[in-house]
Amino acid sequence: MSAASDRSAQVGLLRWLRRQLRQPIALREHLEAAVANDDPAEARRVLERFEFTEPQRRYVEQLLARWEQGAGRP
């Protein structure tokens, strides 16, 4: 996966989360920091604390998987 595609997954995740989470909360700020620091493992840990519907959870998992693939992580 190219760096542009990797960045696209990060941007997609942030855009989607901002639409879903209207209120500024500490967890979202923590998630944004994980994305800014290119740390999908930390983003995954933060996201485990959010409540999602099953379709939302699948979508987030897909974005995280793409990000991890692009970063050369498992």
Predicted model as a PDB file, atoms N, CA, C, CB and O in Angstrom, pLDDT in the B-factor column:
MODEL        1                                                                  
ATOM      1  N   MET A   1       0.855  -1.172   0.000  1.00 50.00           N  
ATOM      2  CA  MET A   1       0.000   0.000   0.000  1.00 50.00           C  
ATOM      3  C   MET A   1       0.898   1.230   0.000  1.00 50.00           C  
ATOM      4  CB  MET A   1      -0.971   0.000   1.226  1.00 50.00           C  
ATOM      5  O   MET A   1       1.908   1.257   0.702  1.00 50.00           O  
ATOM      6  N   SER A   2       0.545   2.236  -0.770  1.00 60.00           N  
ATOM      7  CA  SER A   2       1.367   3.432  -0.878  1.00 60.00           C  
ATOM      8  C   SER A   2       1.176   4.351   0.323  1.00 60.00           C  
ATOM      9  CB  SER A   2       1.043   4.177  -2.161  1.00 60.00           C  
ATOM     10  O   SER A   2       0.214   4.219   1.079  1.00 60.00           O  
ATOM     11  N   ALA A   3       2.100   5.271   0.480  1.00 62.00           N  
ATOM     12  CA  ALA A   3       1.997   6.239   1.574  1.00 62.00           C  
ATOM     13  C   ALA A   3       0.734   7.079   1.422  1.00 62.00           C  
ATOM     14  CB  ALA A   3       3.242   7.149   1.616  1.00 62.00           C  
ATOM     15  O   ALA A   3       0.089   7.426   2.411  1.00 62.00           O  
ATOM     16  N   ALA A   4       0.386   7.405   0.176  1.00 67.00           N  
ATOM     17  CA  ALA A   4      -0.834   8.195  -0.053  1.00 67.00           C  
ATOM     18  C   ALA A   4      -2.068   7.412   0.363  1.00 67.00           C  
ATOM     19  CB  ALA A   4      -0.946   8.606  -1.533  1.00 67.00           C  
ATOM     20  O   ALA A   4      -2.994   7.970   0.952  1.00 67.00           O  
ATOM     21  N   SER A   5      -2.082   6.134   0.061  1.00 66.00           N  
ATOM     22  CA  SER A   5      -3.214   5.295   0.446  1.00 66.00           C  
ATOM     23  C   SER A   5      -3.281   5.140   1.952  1.00 66.00           C  
ATOM     24  CB  SER A   5      -3.119   3.923  -0.220  1.00 66.00           C  
ATOM     25  O   SER A   5      -4.366   5.147   2.533  1.00 66.00           O  
ATOM     26  N   ASP A   6      -2.120   4.999   2.593  1.00 66.00           N  
ATOM     27  CA  ASP A   6      -2.043   4.906   4.051  1.00 66.00           C  
ATOM     28  C   ASP A   6      -2.595   6.178   4.673  1.00 66.00           C  
ATOM     29  CB  ASP A   6      -0.587   4.663   4.516  1.00 66.00           C  
ATOM     30  O   ASP A   6      -3.402   6.120   5.601  1.00 66.00           O  
ATOM     31  N   ARG A   7      -2.171   7.308   4.174  1.00 72.00           N  
ATOM     32  CA  ARG A   7      -2.650   8.597   4.682  1.00 72.00           C  
ATOM     33  C   ARG A   7      -4.150   8.733   4.444  1.00 72.00           C  
ATOM     34  CB  ARG A   7      -1.893   9.767   4.010  1.00 72.00           C  
ATOM     35  O   ARG A   7      -4.870   9.283   5.277  1.00 72.00           O  
ATOM     36  N   SER A   8      -4.613   8.232   3.312  1.00 76.00           N  
ATOM     37  CA  SER A   8      -6.038   8.290   3.001  1.00 76.00           C  
ATOM     38  C   SER A   8      -6.853   7.518   4.038  1.00 76.00           C  
ATOM     39  CB  SER A   8      -6.303   7.731   1.595  1.00 76.00           C  
ATOM     40  O   SER A   8      -7.926   7.968   4.440  1.00 76.00           O  
ATOM     41  N   ALA A   9      -6.351   6.359   4.472  1.00 74.00           N  
ATOM     42  CA  ALA A   9      -7.050   5.581   5.503  1.00 74.00           C  
ATOM     43  C   ALA A   9      -7.098   6.358   6.810  1.00 74.00           C  
ATOM     44  CB  ALA A   9      -6.361   4.218   5.720  1.00 74.00           C  
ATOM     45  O   ALA A   9      -8.115   6.338   7.503  1.00 74.00           O  
ATOM     46  N   GLN A  10      -6.013   7.042   7.154  1.00 75.00           N  
ATOM     47  CA  GLN A  10      -5.982   7.838   8.379  1.00 75.00           C  
ATOM     48  C   GLN A  10      -6.979   8.986   8.301  1.00 75.00           C  
ATOM     49  CB  GLN A  10      -4.569   8.380   8.634  1.00 75.00           C  
ATOM     50  O   GLN A  10      -7.738   9.227   9.239  1.00 75.00           O  
ATOM     51  N   VAL A  11      -6.969   9.681   7.188  1.00 78.00           N  
ATOM     52  CA  VAL A  11      -7.886  10.808   7.000  1.00 78.00           C  
ATOM     53  C   VAL A  11      -9.332  10.315   7.017  1.00 78.00           C  
ATOM     54  CB  VAL A  11      -7.583  11.547   5.672  1.00 78.00           C  
ATOM     55  O   VAL A  11     -10.203  10.954   7.607  1.00 78.00           O  
ATOM     56  N   GLY A  12      -9.581   9.184   6.372  1.00 78.00           N  
ATOM     57  CA  GLY A  12     -10.930   8.622   6.362  1.00 78.00           C  
ATOM     58  C   GLY A  12     -11.415   8.299   7.760  1.00 78.00           C  
ATOM     59  O   GLY A  12     -12.571   8.556   8.097  1.00 78.00           O  
ATOM     60  N   LEU A  13     -10.532   7.733   8.578  1.00 76.00           N  
ATOM     61  CA  LEU A  13     -10.892   7.396   9.948  1.00 76.00           C  
ATOM     62  C   LEU A  13     -11.234   8.651  10.738  1.00 76.00           C  
ATOM     63  CB  LEU A  13      -9.754   6.633  10.629  1.00 76.00           C  
ATOM     64  O   LEU A  13     -12.254   8.693  11.426  1.00 76.00           O  
ATOM     65  N   LEU A  14     -10.401   9.660  10.647  1.00 76.00           N  
ATOM     66  CA  LEU A  14     -10.674  10.892  11.390  1.00 76.00           C  
ATOM     67  C   LEU A  14     -11.959  11.564  10.926  1.00 76.00           C  
ATOM     68  CB  LEU A  14      -9.510  11.858  11.246  1.00 76.00           C  
ATOM     69  O   LEU A  14     -12.750  12.015  11.755  1.00 76.00           O  
ATOM     70  N   ARG A  15     -12.177  11.639   9.630  1.00 79.00           N  
ATOM     71  CA  ARG A  15     -13.404  12.267   9.115  1.00 79.00           C  
ATOM     72  C   ARG A  15     -14.635  11.522   9.602  1.00 79.00           C  
ATOM     73  CB  ARG A  15     -13.389  12.310   7.575  1.00 79.00           C  
ATOM     74  O   ARG A  15     -15.610  12.131  10.042  1.00 79.00           O  
ATOM     75  N   TRP A  16     -14.583  10.207   9.519  1.00 76.00           N  
ATOM     76  CA  TRP A  16     -15.726   9.416   9.935  1.00 76.00           C  
ATOM     77  C   TRP A  16     -15.999   9.593  11.421  1.00 76.00           C  
ATOM     78  CB  TRP A  16     -15.499   7.948   9.612  1.00 76.00           C  
ATOM     79  O   TRP A  16     -17.146   9.767  11.832  1.00 76.00           O  
ATOM     80  N   LEU A  17     -14.943   9.549  12.225  1.00 74.00           N  
ATOM     81  CA  LEU A  17     -15.131   9.708  13.666  1.00 74.00           C  
ATOM     82  C   LEU A  17     -15.650  11.090  14.028  1.00 74.00           C  
ATOM     83  CB  LEU A  17     -13.830   9.447  14.391  1.00 74.00           C  
ATOM     84  O   LEU A  17     -16.474  11.220  14.934  1.00 74.00           O  
ATOM     85  N   ARG A  18     -15.193  12.103  13.352  1.00 73.00           N  
ATOM     86  CA  ARG A  18     -15.688  13.455  13.647  1.00 73.00           C  
ATOM     87  C   ARG A  18     -17.167  13.575  13.341  1.00 73.00           C  
ATOM     88  CB  ARG A  18     -14.907  14.500  12.850  1.00 73.00           C  
ATOM     89  O   ARG A  18     -17.891  14.278  14.045  1.00 73.00           O  
ATOM     90  N   ARG A  19     -17.621  12.899  12.301  1.00 73.00           N  
ATOM     91  CA  ARG A  19     -19.061  12.913  12.002  1.00 73.00           C  
ATOM     92  C   ARG A  19     -19.832  12.151  13.064  1.00 73.00           C  
ATOM     93  CB  ARG A  19     -19.338  12.309  10.613  1.00 73.00           C  
ATOM     94  O   ARG A  19     -20.938  12.548  13.429  1.00 73.00           O  
ATOM     95  N   GLN A  20     -19.265  11.062  13.564  1.00 64.00           N  
ATOM     96  CA  GLN A  20     -19.956  10.224  14.530  1.00 64.00           C  
ATOM     97  C   GLN A  20     -19.942  10.800  15.942  1.00 64.00           C  
ATOM     98  CB  GLN A  20     -19.342   8.860  14.541  1.00 64.00           C  
ATOM     99  O   GLN A  20     -20.909  10.647  16.688  1.00 64.00           O  
ATOM    100  N   LEU A  21     -18.886  11.437  16.293  1.00 65.00           N  
ATOM    101  CA  LEU A  21     -18.688  11.908  17.662  1.00 65.00           C  
ATOM    102  C   LEU A  21     -18.710  13.436  17.679  1.00 65.00           C  
ATOM    103  CB  LEU A  21     -17.348  11.370  18.248  1.00 65.00           C  
ATOM    104  O   LEU A  21     -17.677  14.090  17.536  1.00 65.00           O  
ATOM    105  N   ARG A  22     -19.869  13.969  17.850  1.00 64.00           N  
ATOM    106  CA  ARG A  22     -20.053  15.422  17.745  1.00 64.00           C  
ATOM    107  C   ARG A  22     -19.413  16.212  18.888  1.00 64.00           C  
ATOM    108  CB  ARG A  22     -21.520  15.736  17.694  1.00 64.00           C  
ATOM    109  O   ARG A  22     -18.965  17.340  18.683  1.00 64.00           O  
ATOM    110  N   GLN A  23     -19.366  15.638  20.072  1.00 61.00           N  
ATOM    111  CA  GLN A  23     -18.856  16.359  21.231  1.00 61.00           C  
ATOM    112  C   GLN A  23     -17.348  16.157  21.384  1.00 61.00           C  
ATOM    113  CB  GLN A  23     -19.582  15.905  22.502  1.00 61.00           C  
ATOM    114  O   GLN A  23     -16.858  15.035  21.254  1.00 61.00           O  
ATOM    115  N   PRO A  24     -16.609  17.239  21.658  1.00 62.00           N  
ATOM    116  CA  PRO A  24     -15.168  17.069  21.891  1.00 62.00           C  
ATOM    117  C   PRO A  24     -14.957  16.380  23.241  1.00 62.00           C  
ATOM    118  CB  PRO A  24     -14.425  18.450  21.852  1.00 62.00           C  
ATOM    119  O   PRO A  24     -15.334  16.907  24.287  1.00 62.00           O  
ATOM    120  N   ILE A  25     -14.364  15.226  23.197  1.00 76.00           N  
ATOM    121  CA  ILE A  25     -14.108  14.468  24.417  1.00 76.00           C  
ATOM    122  C   ILE A  25     -12.639  14.053  24.441  1.00 76.00           C  
ATOM    123  CB  ILE A  25     -15.041  13.221  24.510  1.00 76.00           C  
ATOM    124  O   ILE A  25     -11.976  14.012  23.404  1.00 76.00           O  
ATOM    125  N   ALA A  26     -12.144  13.747  25.632  1.00 82.00           N  
ATOM    126  CA  ALA A  26     -10.734  13.400  25.790  1.00 82.00           C  
ATOM    127  C   ALA A  26     -10.355  12.179  24.956  1.00 82.00           C  
ATOM    128  CB  ALA A  26     -10.418  13.144  27.257  1.00 82.00           C  
ATOM    129  O   ALA A  26      -9.269  12.146  24.377  1.00 82.00           O  
ATOM    130  N   LEU A  27     -11.227  11.178  24.885  1.00 83.00           N  
ATOM    131  CA  LEU A  27     -10.900   9.985  24.109  1.00 83.00           C  
ATOM    132  C   LEU A  27     -10.698  10.306  22.634  1.00 83.00           C  
ATOM    133  CB  LEU A  27     -11.993   8.943  24.265  1.00 83.00           C  
ATOM    134  O   LEU A  27      -9.802   9.756  21.993  1.00 83.00           O  
ATOM    135  N   ARG A  28     -11.510  11.174  22.106  1.00 80.00           N  
ATOM    136  CA  ARG A  28     -11.337  11.537  20.695  1.00 80.00           C  
ATOM    137  C   ARG A  28     -10.014  12.253  20.502  1.00 80.00           C  
ATOM    138  CB  ARG A  28     -12.502  12.424  20.206  1.00 80.00           C  
ATOM    139  O   ARG A  28      -9.322  12.026  19.510  1.00 80.00           O  
ATOM    140  N   GLU A  29      -9.658  13.115  21.442  1.00 85.00           N  
ATOM    141  CA  GLU A  29      -8.371  13.798  21.343  1.00 85.00           C  
ATOM    142  C   GLU A  29      -7.225  12.796  21.416  1.00 85.00           C  
ATOM    143  CB  GLU A  29      -8.231  14.848  22.456  1.00 85.00           C  
ATOM    144  O   GLU A  29      -6.223  12.937  20.714  1.00 85.00           O  
ATOM    145  N   HIS A  30      -7.373  11.789  22.262  1.00 88.00           N  
ATOM    146  CA  HIS A  30      -6.365  10.732  22.372  1.00 88.00           C  
ATOM    147  C   HIS A  30      -6.267   9.971  21.048  1.00 88.00           C  
ATOM    148  CB  HIS A  30      -6.710   9.759  23.537  1.00 88.00           C  
ATOM    149  O   HIS A  30      -5.171   9.646  20.593  1.00 88.00           O  
ATOM    150  N   LEU A  31      -7.408   9.692  20.439  1.00 85.00           N  
ATOM    151  CA  LEU A  31      -7.433   9.013  19.146  1.00 85.00           C  
ATOM    152  C   LEU A  31      -6.763   9.860  18.073  1.00 85.00           C  
ATOM    153  CB  LEU A  31      -8.872   8.690  18.739  1.00 85.00           C  
ATOM    154  O   LEU A  31      -5.974   9.347  17.279  1.00 85.00           O  
ATOM    155  N   GLU A  32      -7.067  11.133  18.043  1.00 83.00           N  
ATOM    156  CA  GLU A  32      -6.451  12.014  17.059  1.00 83.00           C  
ATOM    157  C   GLU A  32      -4.935  12.040  17.226  1.00 83.00           C  
ATOM    158  CB  GLU A  32      -7.023  13.430  17.178  1.00 83.00           C  
ATOM    159  O   GLU A  32      -4.205  12.081  16.236  1.00 83.00           O  
ATOM    160  N   ALA A  33      -4.458  12.016  18.461  1.00 89.00           N  
ATOM    161  CA  ALA A  33      -3.017  11.978  18.710  1.00 89.00           C  
ATOM    162  C   ALA A  33      -2.411  10.673  18.194  1.00 89.00           C  
ATOM    163  CB  ALA A  33      -2.727  12.140  20.213  1.00 89.00           C  
ATOM    164  O   ALA A  33      -1.318  10.677  17.626  1.00 89.00           O  
ATOM    165  N   ALA A  34      -3.117   9.555  18.390  1.00 89.00           N  
ATOM    166  CA  ALA A  34      -2.619   8.273  17.886  1.00 89.00           C  
ATOM    167  C   ALA A  34      -2.504   8.302  16.369  1.00 89.00           C  
ATOM    168  CB  ALA A  34      -3.541   7.123  18.326  1.00 89.00           C  
ATOM    169  O   ALA A  34      -1.529   7.801  15.809  1.00 89.00           O  
ATOM    170  N   VAL A  35      -3.488   8.883  15.707  1.00 85.00           N  
ATOM    171  CA  VAL A  35      -3.458   8.974  14.247  1.00 85.00           C  
ATOM    172  C   VAL A  35      -2.322   9.898  13.814  1.00 85.00           C  
ATOM    173  CB  VAL A  35      -4.818   9.485  13.697  1.00 85.00           C  
ATOM    174  O   VAL A  35      -1.581   9.577  12.885  1.00 85.00           O  
ATOM    175  N   ALA A  36      -2.185  11.033  14.476  1.00 87.00           N  
ATOM    176  CA  ALA A  36      -1.122  11.976  14.122  1.00 87.00           C  
ATOM    177  C   ALA A  36       0.257  11.364  14.312  1.00 87.00           C  
ATOM    178  CB  ALA A  36      -1.243  13.244  14.955  1.00 87.00           C  
ATOM    179  O   ALA A  36       1.194  11.702  13.589  1.00 87.00           O  
ATOM    180  N   ASN A  37       0.386  10.468  15.280  1.00 91.00           N  
ATOM    181  CA  ASN A  37       1.672   9.818  15.555  1.00 91.00           C  
ATOM    182  C   ASN A  37       1.831   8.500  14.809  1.00 91.00           C  
ATOM    183  CB  ASN A  37       1.823   9.578  17.042  1.00 91.00           C  
ATOM    184  O   ASN A  37       2.765   7.744  15.077  1.00 91.00           O  
ATOM    185  N   ASP A  38       0.929   8.219  13.877  1.00 90.00           N  
ATOM    186  CA  ASP A  38       0.974   6.999  13.069  1.00 90.00           C  
ATOM    187  C   ASP A  38       1.069   5.755  13.945  1.00 90.00           C  
ATOM    188  CB  ASP A  38       2.156   7.046  12.101  1.00 90.00           C  
ATOM    189  O   ASP A  38       1.950   4.915  13.761  1.00 90.00           O  
ATOM    190  N   ASP A  39       0.147   5.652  14.902  1.00 92.00           N  
ATOM    191  CA  ASP A  39       0.147   4.555  15.862  1.00 92.00           C  
ATOM    192  C   ASP A  39      -1.199   3.817  15.824  1.00 92.00           C  
ATOM    193  CB  ASP A  39       0.437   5.083  17.289  1.00 92.00           C  
ATOM    194  O   ASP A  39      -2.058   4.048  16.674  1.00 92.00           O  
ATOM    195  N   PRO A  40      -1.381   2.926  14.832  1.00 91.00           N  
ATOM    196  CA  PRO A  40      -2.666   2.236  14.732  1.00 91.00           C  
ATOM    197  C   PRO A  40      -2.969   1.348  15.934  1.00 91.00           C  
ATOM    198  CB  PRO A  40      -2.697   1.407  13.483  1.00 91.00           C  
ATOM    199  O   PRO A  40      -4.139   1.156  16.265  1.00 91.00           O  
ATOM    200  N   ALA A  41      -1.956   0.803  16.592  1.00 92.00           N  
ATOM    201  CA  ALA A  41      -2.201  -0.042  17.768  1.00 92.00           C  
ATOM    202  C   ALA A  41      -2.835   0.783  18.883  1.00 92.00           C  
ATOM    203  CB  ALA A  41      -0.883  -0.694  18.265  1.00 92.00           C  
ATOM    204  O   ALA A  41      -3.774   0.325  19.534  1.00 92.00           O  
ATOM    205  N   GLU A  42      -2.339   1.976  19.105  1.00 93.00           N  
ATOM    206  CA  GLU A  42      -2.924   2.841  20.135  1.00 93.00           C  
ATOM    207  C   GLU A  42      -4.321   3.283  19.715  1.00 93.00           C  
ATOM    208  CB  GLU A  42      -2.024   4.074  20.393  1.00 93.00           C  
ATOM    209  O   GLU A  42      -5.225   3.343  20.549  1.00 93.00           O  
ATOM    210  N   ALA A  43      -4.510   3.590  18.443  1.00 90.00           N  
ATOM    211  CA  ALA A  43      -5.839   3.963  17.958  1.00 90.00           C  
ATOM    212  C   ALA A  43      -6.824   2.823  18.211  1.00 90.00           C  
ATOM    213  CB  ALA A  43      -5.794   4.318  16.449  1.00 90.00           C  
ATOM    214  O   ALA A  43      -7.957   3.055  18.631  1.00 90.00           O  
ATOM    215  N   ARG A  44      -6.388   1.602  17.954  1.00 92.00           N  
ATOM    216  CA  ARG A  44      -7.239   0.434  18.184  1.00 92.00           C  
ATOM    217  C   ARG A  44      -7.621   0.330  19.664  1.00 92.00           C  
ATOM    218  CB  ARG A  44      -6.523  -0.856  17.723  1.00 92.00           C  
ATOM    219  O   ARG A  44      -8.777   0.058  19.990  1.00 92.00           O  
ATOM    220  N   ARG A  45      -6.641   0.549  20.567  1.00 93.00           N  
ATOM    221  CA  ARG A  45      -6.923   0.487  22.012  1.00 93.00           C  
ATOM    222  C   ARG A  45      -7.937   1.562  22.422  1.00 93.00           C  
ATOM    223  CB  ARG A  45      -5.615   0.659  22.825  1.00 93.00           C  
ATOM    224  O   ARG A  45      -8.836   1.300  23.222  1.00 93.00           O  
ATOM    225  N   VAL A  46      -7.790   2.760  21.873  1.00 90.00           N  
ATOM    226  CA  VAL A  46      -8.717   3.843  22.204  1.00 90.00           C  
ATOM    227  C   VAL A  46     -10.120   3.509  21.675  1.00 90.00           C  
ATOM    228  CB  VAL A  46      -8.216   5.194  21.611  1.00 90.00           C  
ATOM    229  O   VAL A  46     -11.117   3.700  22.372  1.00 90.00           O  
ATOM    230  N   LEU A  47     -10.179   3.016  20.456  1.00 88.00           N  
ATOM    231  CA  LEU A  47     -11.478   2.728  19.837  1.00 88.00           C  
ATOM    232  C   LEU A  47     -12.234   1.616  20.551  1.00 88.00           C  
ATOM    233  CB  LEU A  47     -11.286   2.352  18.385  1.00 88.00           C  
ATOM    234  O   LEU A  47     -13.461   1.555  20.466  1.00 88.00           O  
ATOM    235  N   GLU A  48     -11.532   0.742  21.246  1.00 89.00           N  
ATOM    236  CA  GLU A  48     -12.213  -0.304  21.998  1.00 89.00           C  
ATOM    237  C   GLU A  48     -13.117   0.277  23.081  1.00 89.00           C  
ATOM    238  CB  GLU A  48     -11.196  -1.247  22.621  1.00 89.00           C  
ATOM    239  O   GLU A  48     -14.044  -0.391  23.539  1.00 89.00           O  
ATOM    240  N   ARG A  49     -12.858   1.497  23.487  1.00 87.00           N  
ATOM    241  CA  ARG A  49     -13.636   2.129  24.555  1.00 87.00           C  
ATOM    242  C   ARG A  49     -14.878   2.856  24.039  1.00 87.00           C  
ATOM    243  CB  ARG A  49     -12.764   3.103  25.314  1.00 87.00           C  
ATOM    244  O   ARG A  49     -15.717   3.287  24.830  1.00 87.00           O  
ATOM    245  N   PHE A  50     -15.000   2.993  22.715  1.00 83.00           N  
ATOM    246  CA  PHE A  50     -16.165   3.639  22.123  1.00 83.00           C  
ATOM    247  C   PHE A  50     -17.256   2.615  21.879  1.00 83.00           C  
ATOM    248  CB  PHE A  50     -15.791   4.349  20.812  1.00 83.00           C  
ATOM    249  O   PHE A  50     -16.984   1.441  21.630  1.00 83.00           O  
ATOM    250  N   GLU A  51     -18.484   3.074  21.953  1.00 82.00           N  
ATOM    251  CA  GLU A  51     -19.625   2.222  21.617  1.00 82.00           C  
ATOM    252  C   GLU A  51     -20.001   2.489  20.165  1.00 82.00           C  
ATOM    253  CB  GLU A  51     -20.842   2.485  22.575  1.00 82.00           C  
ATOM    254  O   GLU A  51     -20.260   3.627  19.772  1.00 82.00           O  
ATOM    255  N   PHE A  52     -20.025   1.429  19.386  1.00 82.00           N  
ATOM    256  CA  PHE A  52     -20.394   1.502  17.980  1.00 82.00           C  
ATOM    257  C   PHE A  52     -21.495   0.491  17.710  1.00 82.00           C  
ATOM    258  CB  PHE A  52     -19.169   1.245  17.064  1.00 82.00           C  
ATOM    259  O   PHE A  52     -21.624  -0.510  18.416  1.00 82.00           O  
ATOM    260  N   THR A  53     -22.282   0.762  16.688  1.00 84.00           N  
ATOM    261  CA  THR A  53     -23.178  -0.270  16.195  1.00 84.00           C  
ATOM    262  C   THR A  53     -22.303  -1.299  15.479  1.00 84.00           C  
ATOM    263  CB  THR A  53     -24.294   0.324  15.239  1.00 84.00           C  
ATOM    264  O   THR A  53     -21.136  -1.030  15.196  1.00 84.00           O  
ATOM    265  N   GLU A  54     -22.851  -2.451  15.193  1.00 89.00           N  
ATOM    266  CA  GLU A  54     -22.065  -3.485  14.509  1.00 89.00           C  
ATOM    267  C   GLU A  54     -21.562  -3.005  13.138  1.00 89.00           C  
ATOM    268  CB  GLU A  54     -22.908  -4.760  14.339  1.00 89.00           C  
ATOM    269  O   GLU A  54     -20.391  -3.225  12.827  1.00 89.00           O  
ATOM    270  N   PRO A  55     -22.393  -2.359  12.305  1.00 86.00           N  
ATOM    271  CA  PRO A  55     -21.876  -1.862  11.018  1.00 86.00           C  
ATOM    272  C   PRO A  55     -20.766  -0.816  11.215  1.00 86.00           C  
ATOM    273  CB  PRO A  55     -23.024  -1.253  10.187  1.00 86.00           C  
ATOM    274  O   PRO A  55     -19.781  -0.813  10.477  1.00 86.00           O  
ATOM    275  N   GLN A  56     -20.925   0.061  12.198  1.00 84.00           N  
ATOM    276  CA  GLN A  56     -19.885   1.049  12.459  1.00 84.00           C  
ATOM    277  C   GLN A  56     -18.584   0.363  12.882  1.00 84.00           C  
ATOM    278  CB  GLN A  56     -20.345   2.041  13.543  1.00 84.00           C  
ATOM    279  O   GLN A  56     -17.504   0.726  12.416  1.00 84.00           O  
ATOM    280  N   ARG A  57     -18.696  -0.622  13.762  1.00 88.00           N  
ATOM    281  CA  ARG A  57     -17.515  -1.344  14.240  1.00 88.00           C  
ATOM    282  C   ARG A  57     -16.790  -2.019  13.077  1.00 88.00           C  
ATOM    283  CB  ARG A  57     -17.912  -2.392  15.299  1.00 88.00           C  
ATOM    284  O   ARG A  57     -15.563  -1.969  12.995  1.00 88.00           O  
ATOM    285  N   ARG A  58     -17.554  -2.654  12.174  1.00 89.00           N  
ATOM    286  CA  ARG A  58     -16.931  -3.298  11.005  1.00 89.00           C  
ATOM    287  C   ARG A  58     -16.189  -2.271  10.153  1.00 89.00           C  
ATOM    288  CB  ARG A  58     -17.998  -4.021  10.150  1.00 89.00           C  
ATOM    289  O   ARG A  58     -15.074  -2.523   9.697  1.00 89.00           O  
ATOM    290  N   TYR A  59     -16.813  -1.119   9.944  1.00 87.00           N  
ATOM    291  CA  TYR A  59     -16.187  -0.081   9.132  1.00 87.00           C  
ATOM    292  C   TYR A  59     -14.883   0.399   9.772  1.00 87.00           C  
ATOM    293  CB  TYR A  59     -17.150   1.100   8.940  1.00 87.00           C  
ATOM    294  O   TYR A  59     -13.868   0.536   9.089  1.00 87.00           O  
ATOM    295  N   VAL A  60     -14.912   0.650  11.071  1.00 87.00           N  
ATOM    296  CA  VAL A  60     -13.718   1.094  11.785  1.00 87.00           C  
ATOM    297  C   VAL A  60     -12.636   0.017  11.705  1.00 87.00           C  
ATOM    298  CB  VAL A  60     -14.051   1.423  13.263  1.00 87.00           C  
ATOM    299  O   VAL A  60     -11.466   0.335  11.492  1.00 87.00           O  
ATOM    300  N   GLU A  61     -13.009  -1.241  11.872  1.00 90.00           N  
ATOM    301  CA  GLU A  61     -12.043  -2.344  11.783  1.00 90.00           C  
ATOM    302  C   GLU A  61     -11.405  -2.395  10.396  1.00 90.00           C  
ATOM    303  CB  GLU A  61     -12.728  -3.691  12.101  1.00 90.00           C  
ATOM    304  O   GLU A  61     -10.203  -2.633  10.274  1.00 90.00           O  
ATOM    305  N   GLN A  62     -12.198  -2.173   9.358  1.00 89.00           N  
ATOM    306  CA  GLN A  62     -11.652  -2.162   7.996  1.00 89.00           C  
ATOM    307  C   GLN A  62     -10.643  -1.032   7.823  1.00 89.00           C  
ATOM    308  CB  GLN A  62     -12.785  -2.022   6.962  1.00 89.00           C  
ATOM    309  O   GLN A  62      -9.577  -1.234   7.241  1.00 89.00           O  
ATOM    310  N   LEU A  63     -10.971   0.152   8.324  1.00 86.00           N  
ATOM    311  CA  LEU A  63     -10.046   1.279   8.224  1.00 86.00           C  
ATOM    312  C   LEU A  63      -8.748   1.000   8.978  1.00 86.00           C  
ATOM    313  CB  LEU A  63     -10.701   2.553   8.761  1.00 86.00           C  
ATOM    314  O   LEU A  63      -7.656   1.275   8.481  1.00 86.00           O  
ATOM    315  N   LEU A  64      -8.883   0.450  10.187  1.00 89.00           N  
ATOM    316  CA  LEU A  64      -7.687   0.135  10.973  1.00 89.00           C  
ATOM    317  C   LEU A  64      -6.829  -0.919  10.275  1.00 89.00           C  
ATOM    318  CB  LEU A  64      -8.081  -0.353  12.374  1.00 89.00           C  
ATOM    319  O   LEU A  64      -5.603  -0.808  10.256  1.00 89.00           O  
ATOM    320  N   ALA A  65      -7.455  -1.924   9.712  1.00 90.00           N  
ATOM    321  CA  ALA A  65      -6.715  -2.974   9.017  1.00 90.00           C  
ATOM    322  C   ALA A  65      -5.945  -2.403   7.828  1.00 90.00           C  
ATOM    323  CB  ALA A  65      -7.671  -4.081   8.547  1.00 90.00           C  
ATOM    324  O   ALA A  65      -4.785  -2.757   7.615  1.00 90.00           O  
ATOM    325  N   ARG A  66      -6.579  -1.523   7.054  1.00 87.00           N  
ATOM    326  CA  ARG A  66      -5.893  -0.881   5.921  1.00 87.00           C  
ATOM    327  C   ARG A  66      -4.718  -0.058   6.410  1.00 87.00           C  
ATOM    328  CB  ARG A  66      -6.865   0.010   5.123  1.00 87.00           C  
ATOM    329  O   ARG A  66      -3.644  -0.085   5.808  1.00 87.00           O  
ATOM    330  N   TRP A  67      -4.911   0.669   7.490  1.00 87.00           N  
ATOM    331  CA  TRP A  67      -3.859   1.501   8.052  1.00 87.00           C  
ATOM    332  C   TRP A  67      -2.699   0.623   8.506  1.00 87.00           C  
ATOM    333  CB  TRP A  67      -4.396   2.345   9.227  1.00 87.00           C  
ATOM    334  O   TRP A  67      -1.544   0.920   8.200  1.00 87.00           O  
ATOM    335  N   GLU A  68      -2.991  -0.452   9.230  1.00 86.00           N  
ATOM    336  CA  GLU A  68      -1.947  -1.350   9.716  1.00 86.00           C  
ATOM    337  C   GLU A  68      -1.202  -2.014   8.557  1.00 86.00           C  
ATOM    338  CB  GLU A  68      -2.551  -2.417  10.632  1.00 86.00           C  
ATOM    339  O   GLU A  68       0.020  -2.151   8.612  1.00 86.00           O  
ATOM    340  N   GLN A  69      -1.906  -2.420   7.526  1.00 85.00           N  
ATOM    341  CA  GLN A  69      -1.254  -3.018   6.347  1.00 85.00           C  
ATOM    342  C   GLN A  69      -0.300  -2.032   5.724  1.00 85.00           C  
ATOM    343  CB  GLN A  69      -2.295  -3.473   5.308  1.00 85.00           C  
ATOM    344  O   GLN A  69       0.832  -2.376   5.385  1.00 85.00           O  
ATOM    345  N   GLY A  70      -0.758  -0.804   5.572  1.00 78.00           N  
ATOM    346  CA  GLY A  70       0.071   0.220   4.935  1.00 78.00           C  
ATOM    347  C   GLY A  70       1.279   0.581   5.762  1.00 78.00           C  
ATOM    348  O   GLY A  70       2.296   1.017   5.224  1.00 78.00           O  
ATOM    349  N   ALA A  71       1.179   0.407   7.057  1.00 64.00           N  
ATOM    350  CA  ALA A  71       2.290   0.732   7.944  1.00 64.00           C  
ATOM    351  C   ALA A  71       3.222  -0.465   8.134  1.00 64.00           C  
ATOM    352  CB  ALA A  71       1.763   1.206   9.296  1.00 64.00           C  
ATOM    353  O   ALA A  71       4.204  -0.371   8.871  1.00 64.00           O  
ATOM    354  N   GLY A  72       2.922  -1.594   7.474  1.00 52.00           N  
ATOM    355  CA  GLY A  72       3.747  -2.776   7.606  1.00 52.00           C  
ATOM    356  C   GLY A  72       3.581  -3.485   8.930  1.00 52.00           C  
ATOM    357  O   GLY A  72       4.463  -4.226   9.364  1.00 52.00           O  
ATOM    358  N   ARG A  73       2.451  -3.257   9.571  1.00 48.00           N  
ATOM    359  CA  ARG A  73       2.177  -3.907  10.855  1.00 48.00           C  
ATOM    360  C   ARG A  73       1.238  -5.077  10.625  1.00 48.00           C  
ATOM    361  CB  ARG A  73       1.567  -2.904  11.879  1.00 48.00           C  
ATOM    362  O   ARG A  73       0.561  -5.135   9.598  1.00 48.00           O  
ATOM    363  N   PRO A  74       1.187  -6.020  11.577  1.00 47.00           N  
ATOM    364  CA  PRO A  74       0.287  -7.179  11.429  1.00 47.00           C  
ATOM    365  C   PRO A  74      -1.178  -6.781  11.441  1.00 47.00           C  
ATOM    366  CB  PRO A  74       0.541  -8.185  12.537  1.00 47.00           C  
ATOM    367  O   PRO A  74      -2.053  -7.641  11.327  1.00 47.00           O  
TER     368      PRO A  74                                                      
ENDMDL                                                                          
END                                                                             
